[in-house]
Amino acid sequence: MSSQDIPEENLPEQGHAHGAVSVADEENPFADPGLPPHEHRIQDIDERAAKRSERVVALLFTVSMLATIGFIASYVTISPDTSVYVFPIGHISALNFALGLTLGAALFCIGAGAVHWARTLMSDVEVADERHPIEASPEVRAKVHADFKEGAKESALGRRKLIRNTMFGALTLVPLSGVVLLRDLGPLPGTSLRHTLWAKGKLLVNMNTNQPLRPEDVAVGSLTFAKPEGLEEAQEDFQNEIAKAALMIIRLQPGNIKDKRELDWSHEGIVAFSKICTHVGCPISLYEQQTHHVLCPCHQSTFDLSDGARVIFGPAGHALPQLRIGVNDEGYLQALGDFEEPVGPAFWERG
């Protein structure tokens, strides 16, 4: 009879015949091997070596601070048009080279200082801990808090004041590199958000003909676009200025004007409103003669020009600013001042 014919329960256990011991019992692959004996670093037993490491870390943090100052100085003093020769690349922008070098040095020194601090001065004792469920028990949370406090104590942050102070200095200065980059957003707006080129005595000039407008040039129900006198398309800042000063001229029957201030600021039913939508600043160009409504083509904000240009539909937040106009001694339409409220979309400090 072969072994294949013997019932399985009558077969001897593999590896235990004649009292033999299995290899798995002698060498358990899942047994805890333990941790090797801890070897102290030179900094753990020699305070002079610890002081040297402390000075190295402080030096790295100090170099980071100096590199950050160099970044800011380079950004302010080096012209974008200046080039420098770098082997083997060739000629590159001196500003980009200086910014990359100083910012890279600032970030590298912070990282190198933190690594050297952790490897030479912080505790390097390995601690084995059991895995626990994701939701920790109160005992585990208490242990974690205790371990954190112990780790903070062993980091010697309070005792190594030189490291602490230079690290705080480096971390404080590095963000300034990003702050100075805000210069590329453009010049500070100052009062330019609240004022335009319109002023008392400025003539209303037709955008198409570049000729000053007279009352008889504006027919009832017509829409005319105007700009301030002296603003020429050849000017370098034309686009910026016309984006705030663009004007809509509409002539209504005085009896159709509902708003008293609008009527007082008009001339014989000729009203002047900003062409810039108060939603996101799109130019308004669609006029419905029968209803006296103007429509912004971007997001369909609709304004009633017979009622102070108030918003009657759409996302715009407030009415179009009106320009007070009159007629000078020569019979030309002129502004009697600037807009009394900011033109275009609202901004955070708008009053």
VEXRO-436699 format. One record per residue (C-alpha): residue in three letters; x, y, z; chain. Coordinates in pm, whole numbers. Example, Ala and Ser with C-alpha at 12.3 -4.5 7.8 and 13.67 -1.06 7.14 Angstrom:
<nodes>
NODE | type | X | Y | Z | mol
NODE | ALA | 1230 | -450 | 780 | A
NODE | SER | 1367 | -106 | 714 | A
</nodes>
This chain:
<nodes>
NODE | type | X | Y | Z | mol
NODE | MET | 0 | 0 | 0 | A
NODE | SER | 139 | 335 | -93 | A
NODE | SER | 120 | 643 | 121 | A
NODE | GLN | -142 | 778 | -113 | A
NODE | ASP | -381 | 504 | 8 | A
NODE | ILE | -334 | 583 | 380 | A
NODE | PRO | -596 | 814 | 530 | A
NODE | GLU | -465 | 1167 | 586 | A
NODE | GLU | -535 | 1159 | 961 | A
NODE | ASN | -310 | 849 | 998 | A
NODE | LEU | -9 | 1013 | 832 | A
NODE | PRO | 265 | 1135 | 1070 | A
NODE | GLU | 294 | 1514 | 1110 | A
NODE | GLN | 551 | 1652 | 874 | A
NODE | GLY | 870 | 1749 | 1049 | A
NODE | HIS | 776 | 1577 | 1379 | A
NODE | ALA | 850 | 1217 | 1292 | A
NODE | HIS | 1073 | 1039 | 1544 | A
NODE | GLY | 1054 | 1341 | 1778 | A
NODE | ALA | 1212 | 1588 | 1530 | A
NODE | VAL | 1166 | 1969 | 1591 | A
NODE | SER | 1058 | 2187 | 1296 | A
NODE | VAL | 1285 | 2459 | 1163 | A
NODE | ALA | 1002 | 2711 | 1198 | A
NODE | ASP | 996 | 2654 | 1575 | A
NODE | GLU | 1369 | 2711 | 1598 | A
NODE | GLU | 1377 | 3025 | 1374 | A
NODE | ASN | 1051 | 3224 | 1391 | A
NODE | PRO | 1063 | 3479 | 1106 | A
NODE | PHE | 817 | 3699 | 1296 | A
NODE | ALA | 1005 | 3707 | 1622 | A
NODE | ASP | 1094 | 4053 | 1754 | A
NODE | PRO | 1464 | 4100 | 1679 | A
NODE | GLY | 1490 | 4387 | 1927 | A
NODE | LEU | 1699 | 4699 | 1881 | A
NODE | PRO | 2077 | 4716 | 1862 | A
NODE | PRO | 2254 | 4873 | 2158 | A
NODE | HIS | 2238 | 5251 | 2144 | A
NODE | GLU | 2567 | 5419 | 2052 | A
NODE | HIS | 2618 | 5767 | 2189 | A
NODE | ARG | 2730 | 6041 | 1954 | A
NODE | ILE | 3027 | 6258 | 2037 | A
NODE | GLN | 2789 | 6548 | 2102 | A
NODE | ASP | 2607 | 6340 | 2367 | A
NODE | ILE | 2918 | 6294 | 2579 | A
NODE | ASP | 3129 | 6599 | 2492 | A
NODE | GLU | 2971 | 6942 | 2550 | A
NODE | ARG | 3246 | 7109 | 2349 | A
NODE | ALA | 3146 | 6904 | 2045 | A
NODE | ALA | 2783 | 6995 | 2111 | A
NODE | LYS | 2879 | 7363 | 2120 | A
NODE | ARG | 3059 | 7325 | 1787 | A
NODE | SER | 2749 | 7173 | 1632 | A
NODE | GLU | 2540 | 7449 | 1781 | A
NODE | ARG | 2764 | 7712 | 1622 | A
NODE | VAL | 2748 | 7533 | 1285 | A
NODE | VAL | 2368 | 7532 | 1296 | A
NODE | ALA | 2360 | 7897 | 1399 | A
NODE | LEU | 2603 | 7983 | 1118 | A
NODE | LEU | 2378 | 7816 | 861 | A
NODE | PHE | 2074 | 8007 | 989 | A
NODE | THR | 2274 | 8331 | 985 | A
NODE | VAL | 2385 | 8268 | 625 | A
NODE | SER | 2019 | 8214 | 538 | A
NODE | MET | 1933 | 8554 | 684 | A
NODE | LEU | 2214 | 8721 | 489 | A
NODE | ALA | 2103 | 8544 | 169 | A
NODE | THR | 1748 | 8670 | 218 | A
NODE | ILE | 1877 | 9024 | 261 | A
NODE | GLY | 2084 | 8971 | -53 | A
NODE | PHE | 1771 | 8857 | -239 | A
NODE | ILE | 1586 | 9175 | -146 | A
NODE | ALA | 1887 | 9394 | -227 | A
NODE | SER | 1930 | 9224 | -567 | A
NODE | TYR | 1563 | 9268 | -649 | A
NODE | VAL | 1577 | 9640 | -570 | A
NODE | THR | 1916 | 9733 | -718 | A
NODE | ILE | 1980 | 9510 | -1022 | A
NODE | SER | 1821 | 9616 | -1347 | A
NODE | PRO | 1628 | 9347 | -1539 | A
NODE | ASP | 1825 | 9445 | -1850 | A
NODE | THR | 2164 | 9365 | -1693 | A
NODE | SER | 2327 | 9040 | -1805 | A
NODE | VAL | 2611 | 8830 | -1662 | A
NODE | TYR | 2825 | 8557 | -1817 | A
NODE | VAL | 2797 | 8219 | -1644 | A
NODE | PHE | 3010 | 7930 | -1768 | A
NODE | PRO | 2905 | 7712 | -1949 | A
NODE | ILE | 2557 | 7859 | -1995 | A
NODE | GLY | 2662 | 8192 | -2140 | A
NODE | HIS | 2498 | 8530 | -2087 | A
NODE | ILE | 2192 | 8525 | -1864 | A
NODE | SER | 1992 | 8784 | -1673 | A
NODE | ALA | 2193 | 8910 | -1379 | A
NODE | LEU | 1872 | 8973 | -1186 | A
NODE | ASN | 1745 | 8617 | -1233 | A
NODE | PHE | 2087 | 8474 | -1147 | A
NODE | ALA | 2114 | 8678 | -828 | A
NODE | LEU | 1757 | 8603 | -720 | A
NODE | GLY | 1794 | 8231 | -780 | A
NODE | LEU | 2131 | 8214 | -606 | A
NODE | THR | 2031 | 8409 | -296 | A
NODE | LEU | 1688 | 8252 | -252 | A
NODE | GLY | 1831 | 7904 | -307 | A
NODE | ALA | 2103 | 7970 | -50 | A
NODE | ALA | 1849 | 8102 | 201 | A
NODE | LEU | 1624 | 7796 | 173 | A
NODE | PHE | 1915 | 7548 | 158 | A
NODE | CYS | 2078 | 7687 | 472 | A
NODE | ILE | 1753 | 7663 | 668 | A
NODE | GLY | 1711 | 7301 | 561 | A
NODE | ALA | 2078 | 7211 | 620 | A
NODE | GLY | 2072 | 7379 | 960 | A
NODE | ALA | 1760 | 7190 | 1064 | A
NODE | VAL | 1906 | 6855 | 946 | A
NODE | HIS | 2240 | 6913 | 1121 | A
NODE | TRP | 2058 | 7015 | 1438 | A
NODE | ALA | 1845 | 6698 | 1431 | A
NODE | ARG | 2138 | 6466 | 1358 | A
NODE | THR | 2385 | 6604 | 1611 | A
NODE | LEU | 2194 | 6767 | 1897 | A
NODE | MET | 1840 | 6629 | 1912 | A
NODE | SER | 1782 | 6291 | 2075 | A
NODE | ASP | 1850 | 5994 | 1845 | A
NODE | VAL | 1721 | 5721 | 2075 | A
NODE | GLU | 1497 | 5484 | 1877 | A
NODE | VAL | 1169 | 5398 | 2044 | A
NODE | ALA | 959 | 5096 | 1939 | A
NODE | ASP | 587 | 5128 | 1989 | A
NODE | GLU | 288 | 4907 | 1921 | A
NODE | ARG | 47 | 4996 | 1645 | A
NODE | HIS | -287 | 5122 | 1761 | A
NODE | PRO | -627 | 5188 | 1604 | A
NODE | ILE | -678 | 5515 | 1420 | A
NODE | GLU | -899 | 5643 | 1700 | A
NODE | ALA | -660 | 5669 | 1991 | A
NODE | SER | -764 | 5591 | 2343 | A
NODE | PRO | -725 | 5851 | 2619 | A
NODE | GLU | -418 | 5664 | 2743 | A
NODE | VAL | -255 | 5677 | 2398 | A
NODE | ARG | -336 | 6048 | 2358 | A
NODE | ALA | -184 | 6116 | 2696 | A
NODE | LYS | 125 | 5919 | 2595 | A
NODE | VAL | 155 | 6112 | 2266 | A
NODE | HIS | 136 | 6443 | 2449 | A
NODE | ALA | 395 | 6323 | 2696 | A
NODE | ASP | 622 | 6204 | 2412 | A
NODE | PHE | 584 | 6539 | 2238 | A
NODE | LYS | 679 | 6726 | 2552 | A
NODE | GLU | 973 | 6494 | 2605 | A
NODE | GLY | 1084 | 6541 | 2242 | A
NODE | ALA | 1058 | 6918 | 2275 | A
NODE | LYS | 1265 | 6898 | 2589 | A
NODE | GLU | 1526 | 6675 | 2427 | A
NODE | SER | 1553 | 6909 | 2127 | A
NODE | ALA | 1715 | 7157 | 2368 | A
NODE | LEU | 1533 | 7444 | 2195 | A
NODE | GLY | 1506 | 7630 | 2523 | A
NODE | ARG | 1864 | 7559 | 2627 | A
NODE | ARG | 2028 | 7619 | 2290 | A
NODE | LYS | 1931 | 7984 | 2267 | A
NODE | LEU | 2180 | 8062 | 1993 | A
NODE | ILE | 2016 | 7806 | 1762 | A
NODE | ARG | 1667 | 7916 | 1861 | A
NODE | ASN | 1729 | 8285 | 1799 | A
NODE | THR | 1907 | 8241 | 1466 | A
NODE | MET | 1643 | 7992 | 1346 | A
NODE | PHE | 1364 | 8235 | 1429 | A
NODE | GLY | 1557 | 8510 | 1250 | A
NODE | ALA | 1601 | 8298 | 936 | A
NODE | LEU | 1236 | 8187 | 932 | A
NODE | THR | 1124 | 8547 | 983 | A
NODE | LEU | 1331 | 8691 | 699 | A
NODE | VAL | 1268 | 8425 | 431 | A
NODE | PRO | 901 | 8526 | 375 | A
NODE | LEU | 1021 | 8878 | 294 | A
NODE | SER | 1151 | 8735 | -35 | A
NODE | GLY | 791 | 8680 | -140 | A
NODE | VAL | 676 | 9018 | -11 | A
NODE | VAL | 916 | 9216 | -228 | A
NODE | LEU | 793 | 9024 | -535 | A
NODE | LEU | 465 | 9213 | -499 | A
NODE | ARG | 644 | 9502 | -671 | A
NODE | ASP | 586 | 9329 | -1004 | A
NODE | LEU | 212 | 9364 | -957 | A
NODE | GLY | 256 | 9726 | -1062 | A
NODE | PRO | 270 | 10067 | -893 | A
NODE | LEU | 57 | 10136 | -590 | A
NODE | PRO | -284 | 10263 | -699 | A
NODE | GLY | -283 | 10561 | -463 | A
NODE | THR | -588 | 10774 | -549 | A
NODE | SER | -606 | 10654 | -910 | A
NODE | LEU | -894 | 10419 | -828 | A
NODE | ARG | -1105 | 10711 | -710 | A
NODE | HIS | -1019 | 10975 | -971 | A
NODE | THR | -1013 | 11006 | -1351 | A
NODE | LEU | -893 | 11268 | -1600 | A
NODE | TRP | -1227 | 11446 | -1586 | A
NODE | ALA | -1210 | 11787 | -1419 | A
NODE | LYS | -1398 | 12113 | -1423 | A
NODE | GLY | -1377 | 12273 | -1767 | A
NODE | LYS | -1268 | 11958 | -1956 | A
NODE | LEU | -1449 | 11942 | -2290 | A
NODE | LEU | -1643 | 11631 | -2393 | A
NODE | VAL | -1473 | 11503 | -2711 | A
NODE | ASN | -1645 | 11262 | -2948 | A
NODE | MET | -1456 | 10931 | -2953 | A
NODE | ASN | -1513 | 10883 | -3326 | A
NODE | THR | -1449 | 11231 | -3464 | A
NODE | ASN | -1212 | 11367 | -3197 | A
NODE | GLN | -1416 | 11689 | -3205 | A
NODE | PRO | -1567 | 11867 | -2903 | A
NODE | LEU | -1938 | 11807 | -2864 | A
NODE | ARG | -2210 | 12072 | -2875 | A
NODE | PRO | -2563 | 12009 | -2743 | A
NODE | GLU | -2702 | 12016 | -3094 | A
NODE | ASP | -2464 | 11730 | -3189 | A
NODE | VAL | -2653 | 11494 | -2958 | A
NODE | ALA | -2997 | 11394 | -3089 | A
NODE | VAL | -3276 | 11273 | -2863 | A
NODE | GLY | -3251 | 10897 | -2818 | A
NODE | SER | -2897 | 10877 | -2951 | A
NODE | LEU | -2593 | 10722 | -2779 | A
NODE | THR | -2251 | 10888 | -2816 | A
NODE | PHE | -1918 | 10787 | -2662 | A
NODE | ALA | -1689 | 11061 | -2536 | A
NODE | LYS | -1345 | 11111 | -2382 | A
NODE | PRO | -1190 | 11403 | -2194 | A
NODE | GLU | -1018 | 11683 | -2380 | A
NODE | GLY | -643 | 11629 | -2417 | A
NODE | LEU | -652 | 11248 | -2406 | A
NODE | GLU | -504 | 11131 | -2734 | A
NODE | GLU | -474 | 10771 | -2849 | A
NODE | ALA | -104 | 10817 | -2912 | A
NODE | GLN | -38 | 10875 | -2544 | A
NODE | GLU | 145 | 10594 | -2366 | A
NODE | ASP | -112 | 10575 | -2084 | A
NODE | PHE | -415 | 10608 | -2312 | A
NODE | GLN | -547 | 10257 | -2242 | A
NODE | ASN | -522 | 10300 | -1866 | A
NODE | GLU | -687 | 10640 | -1865 | A
NODE | ILE | -966 | 10566 | -2111 | A
NODE | ALA | -1052 | 10256 | -1909 | A
NODE | LYS | -1161 | 10492 | -1631 | A
NODE | ALA | -1270 | 10803 | -1822 | A
NODE | ALA | -1480 | 10651 | -2105 | A
NODE | LEU | -1819 | 10824 | -2114 | A
NODE | MET | -2167 | 10756 | -2252 | A
NODE | ILE | -2365 | 11059 | -2371 | A
NODE | ILE | -2741 | 11008 | -2407 | A
NODE | ARG | -3008 | 11269 | -2470 | A
NODE | LEU | -3344 | 11207 | -2305 | A
NODE | GLN | -3656 | 11413 | -2284 | A
NODE | PRO | -3624 | 11602 | -1955 | A
NODE | GLY | -3972 | 11481 | -1861 | A
NODE | ASN | -3856 | 11119 | -1886 | A
NODE | ILE | -3579 | 11163 | -1627 | A
NODE | LYS | -3703 | 11023 | -1296 | A
NODE | ASP | -3406 | 11097 | -1072 | A
NODE | LYS | -3381 | 11461 | -955 | A
NODE | ARG | -3003 | 11462 | -917 | A
NODE | GLU | -2965 | 11314 | -1265 | A
NODE | LEU | -3179 | 11594 | -1403 | A
NODE | ASP | -2980 | 11861 | -1214 | A
NODE | TRP | -2650 | 11720 | -1343 | A
NODE | SER | -2770 | 11709 | -1705 | A
NODE | HIS | -2796 | 11978 | -1970 | A
NODE | GLU | -3126 | 12001 | -2157 | A
NODE | GLY | -3177 | 11626 | -2108 | A
NODE | ILE | -2819 | 11534 | -2209 | A
NODE | VAL | -2682 | 11298 | -1943 | A
NODE | ALA | -2330 | 11159 | -1911 | A
NODE | PHE | -2257 | 10828 | -1738 | A
NODE | SER | -1947 | 10613 | -1705 | A
NODE | LYS | -1919 | 10354 | -1979 | A
NODE | ILE | -1747 | 10107 | -1743 | A
NODE | CYS | -1974 | 9839 | -1596 | A
NODE | THR | -1971 | 9824 | -1218 | A
NODE | HIS | -1957 | 9444 | -1219 | A
NODE | VAL | -1614 | 9352 | -1361 | A
NODE | GLY | -1532 | 9660 | -1569 | A
NODE | CYS | -1650 | 9565 | -1917 | A
NODE | PRO | -1733 | 9851 | -2157 | A
NODE | ILE | -2107 | 9902 | -2201 | A
NODE | SER | -2218 | 9944 | -2561 | A
NODE | LEU | -2576 | 9822 | -2601 | A
NODE | TYR | -2851 | 10084 | -2575 | A
NODE | GLU | -3227 | 10031 | -2595 | A
NODE | GLN | -3381 | 10361 | -2700 | A
NODE | GLN | -3745 | 10292 | -2608 | A
NODE | THR | -3672 | 10184 | -2248 | A
NODE | HIS | -3359 | 10400 | -2189 | A
NODE | HIS | -3176 | 10087 | -2074 | A
NODE | VAL | -2811 | 10005 | -2140 | A
NODE | LEU | -2681 | 9648 | -2130 | A
NODE | CYS | -2334 | 9517 | -2050 | A
NODE | PRO | -2250 | 9247 | -2308 | A
NODE | CYS | -2030 | 9048 | -2069 | A
NODE | HIS | -2275 | 8938 | -1799 | A
NODE | GLN | -2598 | 9116 | -1901 | A
NODE | SER | -2608 | 9372 | -1621 | A
NODE | THR | -2877 | 9622 | -1717 | A
NODE | PHE | -2898 | 9987 | -1607 | A
NODE | ASP | -3186 | 10235 | -1633 | A
NODE | LEU | -3042 | 10565 | -1760 | A
NODE | SER | -3366 | 10748 | -1690 | A
NODE | ASP | -3342 | 10662 | -1320 | A
NODE | GLY | -2989 | 10741 | -1212 | A
NODE | ALA | -2845 | 10445 | -1408 | A
NODE | ARG | -2952 | 10212 | -1129 | A
NODE | VAL | -2915 | 9837 | -1173 | A
NODE | ILE | -3237 | 9666 | -1276 | A
NODE | PHE | -3092 | 9327 | -1374 | A
NODE | GLY | -2770 | 9130 | -1352 | A
NODE | PRO | -2475 | 9094 | -1114 | A
NODE | ALA | -2359 | 9459 | -1104 | A
NODE | GLY | -2348 | 9586 | -749 | A
NODE | HIS | -2426 | 9955 | -789 | A
NODE | ALA | -2537 | 10221 | -1038 | A
NODE | LEU | -2315 | 10373 | -1306 | A
NODE | PRO | -2143 | 10692 | -1186 | A
NODE | GLN | -2279 | 11010 | -1345 | A
NODE | LEU | -2065 | 11301 | -1463 | A
NODE | ARG | -2203 | 11649 | -1402 | A
NODE | ILE | -2193 | 11845 | -1726 | A
NODE | GLY | -2276 | 12192 | -1860 | A
NODE | VAL | -2197 | 12423 | -2150 | A
NODE | ASN | -1907 | 12672 | -2167 | A
NODE | ASP | -1910 | 13020 | -2316 | A
NODE | GLU | -1832 | 12882 | -2662 | A
NODE | GLY | -2130 | 12647 | -2656 | A
NODE | TYR | -1936 | 12322 | -2606 | A
NODE | LEU | -2032 | 12053 | -2355 | A
NODE | GLN | -1791 | 12045 | -2063 | A
NODE | ALA | -1745 | 11856 | -1737 | A
NODE | LEU | -1818 | 12042 | -1415 | A
NODE | GLY | -1588 | 11816 | -1214 | A
NODE | ASP | -1480 | 11455 | -1180 | A
NODE | PHE | -1704 | 11160 | -1099 | A
NODE | GLU | -1808 | 11182 | -735 | A
NODE | GLU | -1776 | 10806 | -682 | A
NODE | PRO | -1518 | 10556 | -806 | A
NODE | VAL | -1564 | 10423 | -1158 | A
NODE | GLY | -1601 | 10053 | -1232 | A
NODE | PRO | -1616 | 9751 | -999 | A
NODE | ALA | -1614 | 9787 | -624 | A
NODE | PHE | -1292 | 9735 | -429 | A
NODE | TRP | -1238 | 9648 | -64 | A
NODE | GLU | -1168 | 9998 | 67 | A
NODE | ARG | -1439 | 10167 | -137 | A
NODE | GLY | -1648 | 10392 | 82 | A
</nodes>
